[in-house]
Amino acid sequence: MAAEHVVIIGSGPAGWSAAIYAARANLNPLVFEGAITEDNRLAGTLPLGQLALTTEVENYAGFPAGRLDQFLKTALDEKRQAMMPPIGDEKHAVTGPELMELMRQQATNFGTRIVTDDIVGVDLKNHPFSLCSSQGERVHAHTVIVATGARANYLGLPSEENFKNRGVSACAVCDGALPRFREKPLVVVGGGDSAIEEATYLTKYATKVHLVHRRDELRASQIMQQRAFDNPKIDIVWNNVIDEVLGDDSNGVTGVRIQSTTDEGKRELDAAGMFLAIGHTPNTAFLEGQVEMNESGYIRWTTPFRTYTSVEGVYAAGDVADDYYRQAITSAGTGCMAALDAERYLASKSL
């Protein structure tokens, strides 16, 4: 079996950016975009990545709010349009599903081949590398770009699931500026640096941010804690957890019910949104430790300003290696970098 020049695992902004650059370099990339299964739906790992689970994306450069309907209808394949939410004719920013479908289409326009399946096992100890899909397909590759992303951790409440994208979010930078959250009280769940960062960011738009934490002290660094204590818009709700997300079909989230961790007390907080800041889980289980990772399971970049991993010829792009920025635009940038790194490696080996 002939080895592929490059196999890309993942189909978020990093994966499609890598595919576009690899295809334009005549590397004939093969993308495993993920399988459409109930398990992946529940885990938040369906094809097109986390961005496909969001609504409007106002901070991706090149997509100001406008009339995108005609562009989308002419740019996307009709079969893909049929699987998307209806394309309206109103003025709005590009939505997550629309942006991801456009990236996917751009990759296919340059000849990218796509397999709608998961990679469940790899052998990166021998070259060419060997990869096995959930349907039993085995492929070999001279280079591999891992772009499987990281999924946000949620509480697991049925009401939380019901209001995702209708007031429940795991990314304040992505969604905090949306009209539904402006000049209204909001809730952030968590107690680490990320939770403080999310709460502080949201104070730009909210009238009040309730930071709900299960303990009586924060895990955040001292400087971040002081930032929260000094901000008059941040109300720290100690010793409480979320019991239920409240809302309705017309308004989305209208509040939360919290449960004390020290007694049986419950009470409600009015809020137009709830933001989870309780960590992310990188999608790296299939690698079985074959590349070096940090203590949280993110792939470690081994060379500054490169997407190199601990295995020569294997590159990591996007949130699977980035536990700091976690933005679509930074993921797309590292996808480009990974494709260029793979191209130069192949040229150096005359492959």
C-alpha positions in Angstrom: 0.0 0.0 0.0 1.4 3.4 -1.0 1.8 5.8 1.8 0.0 9.1 1.7 2.1 12.3 1.7 0.0 13.8 4.6 -2.9 12.6 6.6 -4.8 15.2 8.6 -6.8 14.0 11.6 -9.6 16.5 12.6 -11.9 18.9 10.9 -11.9 22.2 12.8 -10.3 25.4 11.7 -6.8 23.9 12.2 -7.6 20.8 10.1 -9.2 22.6 7.2 -6.5 25.3 7.2 -3.8 22.5 7.0 -5.8 20.8 4.3 -6.0 24.0 2.2 -2.3 24.6 2.4 -1.3 21.0 1.8 -3.6 20.7 -1.2 -2.2 23.9 -2.7 1.2 22.4 -2.3 0.1 19.3 -4.4 0.5 17.0 -1.4 -3.0 15.5 -2.1 -4.0 15.5 1.6 -6.4 12.9 3.1 -8.5 14.2 6.0 -10.3 12.1 8.5 -13.0 14.5 9.6 -14.6 12.3 12.3 -17.6 10.0 12.4 -21.2 11.1 12.7 -22.2 9.0 15.6 -24.3 9.4 18.8 -21.2 8.9 20.9 -19.5 11.8 19.1 -22.6 14.0 19.4 -22.7 13.5 23.2 -19.0 14.1 23.5 -19.1 17.2 21.3 -16.7 15.7 18.8 -18.7 15.6 15.6 -17.1 16.6 12.3 -16.4 20.4 11.9 -15.2 20.8 15.5 -16.3 23.0 18.4 -17.0 26.0 16.1 -19.9 24.1 14.5 -21.6 24.1 18.0 -21.6 27.9 18.2 -24.0 30.5 16.7 -22.6 33.9 15.4 -18.8 34.3 15.1 -18.1 38.0 15.3 -14.3 37.9 15.8 -13.0 35.8 12.8 -11.2 38.3 10.6 -12.8 38.7 7.1 -16.4 38.0 8.1 -18.1 41.3 9.2 -21.8 41.2 9.7 -23.7 41.5 6.4 -25.9 39.7 3.9 -24.1 36.4 3.5 -27.0 34.4 2.1 -26.1 34.7 -1.6 -22.5 34.1 -1.0 -23.2 30.9 1.0 -25.6 29.6 -1.6 -23.1 30.1 -4.4 -20.0 29.0 -2.4 -21.3 25.8 -0.8 -22.2 22.5 -2.5 -26.0 22.0 -2.6 -25.7 18.7 -0.7 -23.8 20.4 2.1 -26.4 23.2 2.2 -29.2 20.7 2.7 -27.5 19.5 6.0 -27.2 23.0 7.4 -29.7 25.2 9.2 -31.7 27.3 6.7 -29.6 30.1 5.2 -31.6 33.3 6.0 -31.5 36.6 4.2 -31.0 38.8 7.3 -27.8 40.7 8.0 -25.7 38.8 10.6 -22.1 37.7 11.3 -21.1 34.3 9.9 -22.3 31.5 12.1 -20.0 28.7 13.3 -21.5 26.0 11.1 -21.4 28.3 8.1 -17.8 29.2 8.6 -16.8 25.6 9.0 -18.7 24.5 5.9 -16.9 27.3 4.0 -13.5 26.1 5.2 -14.4 22.5 4.3 -15.6 23.5 0.8 -12.4 25.5 0.3 -10.3 22.5 1.1 -12.3 20.3 -1.3 -12.1 22.9 -4.0 -8.3 22.2 -4.1 -8.7 18.5 -4.2 -8.6 17.4 -0.5 -10.0 13.9 0.0 -12.2 13.4 3.0 -13.2 10.3 5.0 -16.0 10.7 7.5 -14.6 8.4 10.1 -12.6 8.5 13.3 -9.0 7.5 13.7 -9.0 5.2 16.7 -5.4 3.8 16.7 -2.0 4.8 15.4 1.5 3.4 15.1 3.9 6.4 15.1 6.9 4.3 16.1 7.6 3.1 12.6 7.8 5.0 9.3 5.7 5.3 7.3 3.1 5.8 10.1 0.1 3.6 10.3 -3.4 4.8 11.2 -6.5 2.7 11.7 -10.1 4.0 11.5 -13.2 2.9 13.5 -14.4 1.2 10.3 -11.2 -0.8 10.0 -9.6 1.1 7.3 -5.8 1.3 7.6 -3.7 3.9 5.9 0.0 4.7 5.9 1.4 8.2 5.8 4.8 9.9 5.6 3.5 12.8 7.7 0.6 13.2 10.1 -1.1 16.4 11.2 -3.1 16.0 14.4 -5.8 18.6 14.6 -8.4 16.9 16.8 -9.0 19.8 19.1 -10.2 19.9 22.7 -13.7 19.7 24.0 -15.0 22.0 26.7 -16.0 20.4 30.0 -19.6 20.8 30.9 -21.5 20.0 34.1 -23.7 17.3 32.5 -27.1 18.8 33.4 -30.0 18.1 31.0 -31.0 21.8 31.3 -27.5 22.8 30.4 -27.6 20.7 27.3 -31.0 22.1 26.4 -29.8 25.7 26.5 -26.4 25.3 24.7 -26.1 28.2 22.2 -29.1 29.8 23.8 -27.3 31.3 26.7 -25.0 28.4 27.8 -21.4 28.8 26.5 -17.9 27.7 27.3 -16.2 30.6 25.6 -16.6 34.2 26.8 -14.3 35.6 24.2 -16.2 33.8 21.5 -19.7 34.7 22.6 -19.6 37.4 25.3 -20.2 40.3 23.0 -23.4 38.9 21.5 -26.5 41.1 22.0 -28.2 38.5 24.2 -25.6 39.1 26.9 -25.1 42.9 26.8 -26.3 44.9 29.8 -27.6 41.9 31.6 -26.4 39.8 34.5 -24.3 36.7 33.7 -23.0 33.6 35.5 -19.5 32.1 35.2 -18.8 28.7 36.8 -15.3 27.9 38.0 -12.6 29.0 40.3 -9.3 28.9 38.4 -7.4 31.4 36.3 -9.6 30.7 33.3 -12.8 31.4 35.3 -11.4 34.8 36.5 -10.3 35.7 33.0 -13.8 34.8 31.6 -15.5 36.8 34.4 -13.3 39.8 33.9 -13.8 39.8 30.2 -17.6 39.6 30.6 -17.7 42.6 32.8 -17.1 44.7 29.6 -20.7 43.8 28.6 -22.6 42.5 31.6 -24.2 44.5 34.4 -23.0 41.9 36.9 -21.1 38.7 36.7 -21.8 36.0 39.3 -18.8 33.8 39.7 -20.2 30.5 41.1 -17.6 28.3 42.9 -18.1 25.1 44.8 -15.5 25.9 47.5 -14.7 28.8 49.9 -11.5 29.7 48.2 -10.4 30.1 44.5 -7.8 27.9 42.8 -6.7 30.9 40.7 -3.3 32.5 41.1 -3.1 35.3 43.7 -2.9 38.1 41.1 -6.0 36.8 39.3 -7.9 36.4 42.6 -7.1 40.0 43.5 -8.3 41.1 40.1 -11.7 39.5 40.8 -11.9 40.9 44.4 -11.2 44.4 43.1 -13.7 44.3 40.3 -17.0 45.8 41.5 -18.9 44.0 38.7 -17.8 40.5 39.9 -19.9 38.8 42.6 -18.2 35.7 44.0 -20.8 33.1 45.1 -18.9 30.8 47.4 -19.8 27.2 48.3 -22.4 26.7 45.6 -22.9 24.6 42.5 -25.3 24.9 39.6 -28.4 22.8 40.3 -30.3 23.7 37.1 -30.2 26.2 34.2 -33.5 28.1 34.0 -35.1 29.6 30.9 -37.6 29.2 28.1 -37.9 28.8 24.4 -38.4 32.4 23.5 -35.7 34.0 25.7 -33.2 31.2 26.2 -31.4 31.3 29.6 -33.1 33.5 32.2 -31.2 32.4 35.3 -29.8 29.5 37.2 -30.7 27.7 40.4 -27.8 27.1 42.7 -27.3 24.5 45.5 -25.2 25.2 48.5 -22.4 22.7 49.2 -22.6 23.4 52.9 -26.3 22.9 53.6 -29.5 22.1 51.7 -30.2 25.7 50.7 -31.1 26.5 47.1 -31.7 29.9 45.5 -32.0 31.4 42.0 -29.9 34.0 40.3 -31.2 36.0 37.4 -28.9 35.8 34.4 -29.0 35.9 30.6 -26.2 33.4 30.2 -24.1 30.9 31.9 -20.4 30.5 30.9 -18.5 27.3 31.9 -14.8 27.7 32.8 -14.1 24.3 34.3 -11.5 23.2 31.8 -11.1 21.4 28.5 -10.2 17.9 27.6 -7.9 17.4 24.6 -9.0 14.8 22.1 -5.8 12.7 22.3 -6.9 9.4 23.7 -6.4 7.6 20.4 -2.7 8.5 20.4 -2.1 6.2 23.4 0.9 8.2 24.6 2.8 7.8 21.3 3.7 11.5 21.3 4.8 13.6 24.2 2.0 15.4 26.0 1.8 17.8 29.0 0.2 16.9 32.3 -3.2 17.8 31.0 -3.0 15.6 27.9 -2.3 18.3 25.4 0.3 17.5 22.7 3.6 19.3 23.5 5.2 21.4 20.8 8.9 20.6 21.0 10.3 23.5 19.1 9.4 27.2 19.5 7.4 28.7 16.6 7.0 25.3 15.0 4.3 22.7 15.2 6.8 19.8 15.7 5.9 17.1 18.1 8.2 14.6 19.8 7.9 12.3 16.7 9.6 13.5 13.5 7.0 13.9 10.8 4.1 14.3 13.2 2.7 17.8 13.7 0.0 19.2 16.0 -2.2 22.1 15.1 -5.0 23.9 16.9 -6.5 23.3 20.4 -5.1 19.8 20.7 -1.8 21.5 21.4 -3.0 25.0 22.6 -4.4 25.2 26.1 -4.0 29.0 26.2 -5.5 30.9 23.3 -8.1 28.4 22.1 -9.5 30.6 19.3 -10.6 29.7 15.8 -8.2 32.2 14.2 -5.2 30.9 16.2 -6.1 27.3 15.3 -6.3 28.2 11.6 -2.9 29.8 11.9 -1.2 26.8 13.4 -3.0 24.6 10.8 -1.2 26.6 8.1 2.1 26.2 10.0 1.6 22.5 10.3 1.1 22.1 6.6 4.2 24.1 5.8 6.2 22.1 8.3 5.0 18.9 6.7 5.8 20.1 3.2 9.3 21.1 4.2 9.9 17.8 5.9 8.7 15.8 2.9 11.0 17.9 0.6 14.0 17.4 3.0 13.4 13.6 2.7 12.7 13.7 -1.0 9.3 12.0 -0.4 
